[in-house]
Amino acid sequence: SAPAKPQPGAVLKLDSINVNLADNHYLKIGLALQTTTKASADIDGSRALDIAISELSGQKMQHLAVPAKREKAKSALVKQVSQAYDGEIMDVYFTEFVMQ
């Protein structure tokens, strides 16, 4: 049989951060992590923020302004965060996404 689909647990909201984009632009991004019911109660969001910085730094503002391309970047972020937290995180939500 197929492995059981993870059940959503608590949502952990992280503080917003600024990420440097290409061509002297920046992104202010807020993240919330959707944990699973198997997640420990004391998850540290630092790894998720570090992954977000690595994934989004240096990208072009015009690229992230296109909804389909932003969704693709988010999917890659969710995959990396989920792997980094050994499946304790099942989704990542953008609570803030402001580019300048």
mmCIF file of the C-alpha atoms, coordinates in Angstrom:
data_MODEL
# 
_entry.id   MODEL 
# 
loop_
_atom_site.group_PDB 
_atom_site.id 
_atom_site.type_symbol 
_atom_site.label_atom_id 
_atom_site.label_alt_id 
_atom_site.label_comp_id 
_atom_site.label_asym_id 
_atom_site.label_entity_id 
_atom_site.label_seq_id 
_atom_site.pdbx_PDB_ins_code 
_atom_site.Cartn_x 
_atom_site.Cartn_y 
_atom_site.Cartn_z 
_atom_site.occupancy 
_atom_site.B_iso_or_equiv 
_atom_site.pdbx_formal_charge 
_atom_site.auth_seq_id 
_atom_site.auth_comp_id 
_atom_site.auth_asym_id 
_atom_site.auth_atom_id 
_atom_site.pdbx_PDB_model_num 
ATOM 1   C CA . SER A 1 1   ? 0.000  0.000  0.000   1.00 0.00 ? 1   SER A CA 1 
ATOM 2   C CA . ALA A 1 2   ? 1.025  3.628  -0.485  1.00 0.00 ? 2   ALA A CA 1 
ATOM 3   C CA . PRO A 1 3   ? 2.564  5.502  2.435   1.00 0.00 ? 3   PRO A CA 1 
ATOM 4   C CA . ALA A 1 4   ? 0.077  7.501  4.484   1.00 0.00 ? 4   ALA A CA 1 
ATOM 5   C CA . LYS A 1 5   ? -0.244 11.122 3.486   1.00 0.00 ? 5   LYS A CA 1 
ATOM 6   C CA . PRO A 1 6   ? 1.033  13.408 6.278   1.00 0.00 ? 6   PRO A CA 1 
ATOM 7   C CA . GLN A 1 7   ? -1.592 15.171 8.342   1.00 0.00 ? 7   GLN A CA 1 
ATOM 8   C CA . PRO A 1 8   ? -1.235 18.926 8.916   1.00 0.00 ? 8   PRO A CA 1 
ATOM 9   C CA . GLY A 1 9   ? -0.163 20.081 12.341  1.00 0.00 ? 9   GLY A CA 1 
ATOM 10  C CA . ALA A 1 10  ? 0.549  23.562 13.651  1.00 0.00 ? 10  ALA A CA 1 
ATOM 11  C CA . VAL A 1 11  ? 1.643  26.477 11.468  1.00 0.00 ? 11  VAL A CA 1 
ATOM 12  C CA . LEU A 1 12  ? 4.872  28.163 12.543  1.00 0.00 ? 12  LEU A CA 1 
ATOM 13  C CA . LYS A 1 13  ? 5.067  31.804 11.410  1.00 0.00 ? 13  LYS A CA 1 
ATOM 14  C CA . LEU A 1 14  ? 8.608  33.119 10.944  1.00 0.00 ? 14  LEU A CA 1 
ATOM 15  C CA . ASP A 1 15  ? 9.828  36.703 11.058  1.00 0.00 ? 15  ASP A CA 1 
ATOM 16  C CA . SER A 1 16  ? 10.150 38.464 7.700   1.00 0.00 ? 16  SER A CA 1 
ATOM 17  C CA . ILE A 1 17  ? 13.581 38.734 6.105   1.00 0.00 ? 17  ILE A CA 1 
ATOM 18  C CA . ASN A 1 18  ? 15.099 40.776 3.283   1.00 0.00 ? 18  ASN A CA 1 
ATOM 19  C CA . VAL A 1 19  ? 16.762 38.952 0.397   1.00 0.00 ? 19  VAL A CA 1 
ATOM 20  C CA . ASN A 1 20  ? 19.021 40.605 -2.161  1.00 0.00 ? 20  ASN A CA 1 
ATOM 21  C CA . LEU A 1 21  ? 17.826 40.077 -5.710  1.00 0.00 ? 21  LEU A CA 1 
ATOM 22  C CA . ALA A 1 22  ? 19.689 40.801 -8.949  1.00 0.00 ? 22  ALA A CA 1 
ATOM 23  C CA . ASP A 1 23  ? 20.225 44.344 -10.249 1.00 0.00 ? 23  ASP A CA 1 
ATOM 24  C CA . ASN A 1 24  ? 20.093 46.054 -6.826  1.00 0.00 ? 24  ASN A CA 1 
ATOM 25  C CA . HIS A 1 25  ? 16.545 44.939 -6.040  1.00 0.00 ? 25  HIS A CA 1 
ATOM 26  C CA . TYR A 1 26  ? 15.421 43.250 -2.883  1.00 0.00 ? 26  TYR A CA 1 
ATOM 27  C CA . LEU A 1 27  ? 12.632 41.011 -1.659  1.00 0.00 ? 27  LEU A CA 1 
ATOM 28  C CA . LYS A 1 28  ? 11.005 41.232 1.737   1.00 0.00 ? 28  LYS A CA 1 
ATOM 29  C CA . ILE A 1 29  ? 9.590  37.798 2.399   1.00 0.00 ? 29  ILE A CA 1 
ATOM 30  C CA . GLY A 1 30  ? 7.629  36.332 5.252   1.00 0.00 ? 30  GLY A CA 1 
ATOM 31  C CA . LEU A 1 31  ? 7.264  32.585 5.642   1.00 0.00 ? 31  LEU A CA 1 
ATOM 32  C CA . ALA A 1 32  ? 5.035  30.277 7.614   1.00 0.00 ? 32  ALA A CA 1 
ATOM 33  C CA . LEU A 1 33  ? 5.830  26.582 7.897   1.00 0.00 ? 33  LEU A CA 1 
ATOM 34  C CA . GLN A 1 34  ? 3.014  24.019 7.821   1.00 0.00 ? 34  GLN A CA 1 
ATOM 35  C CA . THR A 1 35  ? 4.184  21.259 10.112  1.00 0.00 ? 35  THR A CA 1 
ATOM 36  C CA . THR A 1 36  ? 2.904  17.690 10.176  1.00 0.00 ? 36  THR A CA 1 
ATOM 37  C CA . THR A 1 37  ? 1.365  16.043 13.229  1.00 0.00 ? 37  THR A CA 1 
ATOM 38  C CA . LYS A 1 38  ? 4.642  14.106 13.601  1.00 0.00 ? 38  LYS A CA 1 
ATOM 39  C CA . ALA A 1 39  ? 6.711  17.301 13.924  1.00 0.00 ? 39  ALA A CA 1 
ATOM 40  C CA . SER A 1 40  ? 8.452  18.077 17.186  1.00 0.00 ? 40  SER A CA 1 
ATOM 41  C CA . ALA A 1 41  ? 7.036  20.948 19.208  1.00 0.00 ? 41  ALA A CA 1 
ATOM 42  C CA . ASP A 1 42  ? 10.241 22.995 19.117  1.00 0.00 ? 42  ASP A CA 1 
ATOM 43  C CA . ILE A 1 43  ? 10.999 23.345 15.402  1.00 0.00 ? 43  ILE A CA 1 
ATOM 44  C CA . ASP A 1 44  ? 13.577 26.027 14.653  1.00 0.00 ? 44  ASP A CA 1 
ATOM 45  C CA . GLY A 1 45  ? 12.783 27.989 11.482  1.00 0.00 ? 45  GLY A CA 1 
ATOM 46  C CA . SER A 1 46  ? 16.398 29.085 10.917  1.00 0.00 ? 46  SER A CA 1 
ATOM 47  C CA . ARG A 1 47  ? 17.097 26.330 8.378   1.00 0.00 ? 47  ARG A CA 1 
ATOM 48  C CA . ALA A 1 48  ? 13.989 27.277 6.377   1.00 0.00 ? 48  ALA A CA 1 
ATOM 49  C CA . LEU A 1 49  ? 15.057 30.933 6.290   1.00 0.00 ? 49  LEU A CA 1 
ATOM 50  C CA . ASP A 1 50  ? 18.567 29.935 5.227   1.00 0.00 ? 50  ASP A CA 1 
ATOM 51  C CA . ILE A 1 51  ? 17.147 27.802 2.408   1.00 0.00 ? 51  ILE A CA 1 
ATOM 52  C CA . ALA A 1 52  ? 14.878 30.668 1.314   1.00 0.00 ? 52  ALA A CA 1 
ATOM 53  C CA . ILE A 1 53  ? 17.846 33.035 1.175   1.00 0.00 ? 53  ILE A CA 1 
ATOM 54  C CA . SER A 1 54  ? 19.879 30.528 -0.842  1.00 0.00 ? 54  SER A CA 1 
ATOM 55  C CA . GLU A 1 55  ? 17.029 29.791 -3.239  1.00 0.00 ? 55  GLU A CA 1 
ATOM 56  C CA . LEU A 1 56  ? 15.893 33.365 -3.861  1.00 0.00 ? 56  LEU A CA 1 
ATOM 57  C CA . SER A 1 57  ? 19.100 35.420 -3.648  1.00 0.00 ? 57  SER A CA 1 
ATOM 58  C CA . GLY A 1 58  ? 20.260 36.772 -6.955  1.00 0.00 ? 58  GLY A CA 1 
ATOM 59  C CA . GLN A 1 59  ? 17.045 36.030 -8.834  1.00 0.00 ? 59  GLN A CA 1 
ATOM 60  C CA . LYS A 1 60  ? 15.659 38.702 -11.106 1.00 0.00 ? 60  LYS A CA 1 
ATOM 61  C CA . MET A 1 61  ? 12.712 40.722 -9.881  1.00 0.00 ? 61  MET A CA 1 
ATOM 62  C CA . GLN A 1 62  ? 11.038 40.362 -13.300 1.00 0.00 ? 62  GLN A CA 1 
ATOM 63  C CA . HIS A 1 63  ? 11.294 36.570 -12.948 1.00 0.00 ? 63  HIS A CA 1 
ATOM 64  C CA . LEU A 1 64  ? 9.624  36.487 -9.528  1.00 0.00 ? 64  LEU A CA 1 
ATOM 65  C CA . ALA A 1 65  ? 6.923  38.940 -10.656 1.00 0.00 ? 65  ALA A CA 1 
ATOM 66  C CA . VAL A 1 66  ? 5.477  36.288 -12.998 1.00 0.00 ? 66  VAL A CA 1 
ATOM 67  C CA . PRO A 1 67  ? 3.013  34.172 -10.947 1.00 0.00 ? 67  PRO A CA 1 
ATOM 68  C CA . ALA A 1 68  ? 3.902  30.872 -12.650 1.00 0.00 ? 68  ALA A CA 1 
ATOM 69  C CA . LYS A 1 69  ? 7.638  31.421 -12.115 1.00 0.00 ? 69  LYS A CA 1 
ATOM 70  C CA . ARG A 1 70  ? 7.087  32.498 -8.498  1.00 0.00 ? 70  ARG A CA 1 
ATOM 71  C CA . GLU A 1 71  ? 5.079  29.283 -7.947  1.00 0.00 ? 71  GLU A CA 1 
ATOM 72  C CA . LYS A 1 72  ? 7.927  27.255 -9.449  1.00 0.00 ? 72  LYS A CA 1 
ATOM 73  C CA . ALA A 1 73  ? 10.397 28.925 -7.064  1.00 0.00 ? 73  ALA A CA 1 
ATOM 74  C CA . LYS A 1 74  ? 8.021  28.223 -4.161  1.00 0.00 ? 74  LYS A CA 1 
ATOM 75  C CA . SER A 1 75  ? 7.707  24.550 -5.143  1.00 0.00 ? 75  SER A CA 1 
ATOM 76  C CA . ALA A 1 76  ? 11.494 24.194 -5.124  1.00 0.00 ? 76  ALA A CA 1 
ATOM 77  C CA . LEU A 1 77  ? 11.584 25.909 -1.728  1.00 0.00 ? 77  LEU A CA 1 
ATOM 78  C CA . VAL A 1 78  ? 8.921  23.564 -0.291  1.00 0.00 ? 78  VAL A CA 1 
ATOM 79  C CA . LYS A 1 79  ? 10.803 20.512 -1.550  1.00 0.00 ? 79  LYS A CA 1 
ATOM 80  C CA . GLN A 1 80  ? 14.113 21.620 -0.035  1.00 0.00 ? 80  GLN A CA 1 
ATOM 81  C CA . VAL A 1 81  ? 12.573 22.664 3.275   1.00 0.00 ? 81  VAL A CA 1 
ATOM 82  C CA . SER A 1 82  ? 10.648 19.396 3.572   1.00 0.00 ? 82  SER A CA 1 
ATOM 83  C CA . GLN A 1 83  ? 13.846 17.430 2.971   1.00 0.00 ? 83  GLN A CA 1 
ATOM 84  C CA . ALA A 1 84  ? 15.844 19.561 5.419   1.00 0.00 ? 84  ALA A CA 1 
ATOM 85  C CA . TYR A 1 85  ? 13.286 18.916 8.163   1.00 0.00 ? 85  TYR A CA 1 
ATOM 86  C CA . ASP A 1 86  ? 12.955 15.183 7.415   1.00 0.00 ? 86  ASP A CA 1 
ATOM 87  C CA . GLY A 1 87  ? 9.322  15.516 6.390   1.00 0.00 ? 87  GLY A CA 1 
ATOM 88  C CA . GLU A 1 88  ? 8.217  17.407 9.508   1.00 0.00 ? 88  GLU A CA 1 
ATOM 89  C CA . ILE A 1 89  ? 7.314  20.369 7.241   1.00 0.00 ? 89  ILE A CA 1 
ATOM 90  C CA . MET A 1 90  ? 4.756  19.678 4.533   1.00 0.00 ? 90  MET A CA 1 
ATOM 91  C CA . ASP A 1 91  ? 4.253  23.158 3.063   1.00 0.00 ? 91  ASP A CA 1 
ATOM 92  C CA . VAL A 1 92  ? 5.584  26.693 3.095   1.00 0.00 ? 92  VAL A CA 1 
ATOM 93  C CA . TYR A 1 93  ? 3.308  29.719 2.889   1.00 0.00 ? 93  TYR A CA 1 
ATOM 94  C CA . PHE A 1 94  ? 4.346  33.188 1.792   1.00 0.00 ? 94  PHE A CA 1 
ATOM 95  C CA . THR A 1 95  ? 2.888  35.572 4.367   1.00 0.00 ? 95  THR A CA 1 
ATOM 96  C CA . GLU A 1 96  ? 4.672  38.543 2.828   1.00 0.00 ? 96  GLU A CA 1 
ATOM 97  C CA . PHE A 1 97  ? 6.236  38.986 -0.628  1.00 0.00 ? 97  PHE A CA 1 
ATOM 98  C CA . VAL A 1 98  ? 7.277  42.533 -1.449  1.00 0.00 ? 98  VAL A CA 1 
ATOM 99  C CA . MET A 1 99  ? 9.839  43.354 -4.122  1.00 0.00 ? 99  MET A CA 1 
ATOM 100 C CA . GLN A 1 100 ? 11.509 46.663 -4.788  1.00 0.00 ? 100 GLN A CA 1 
# 
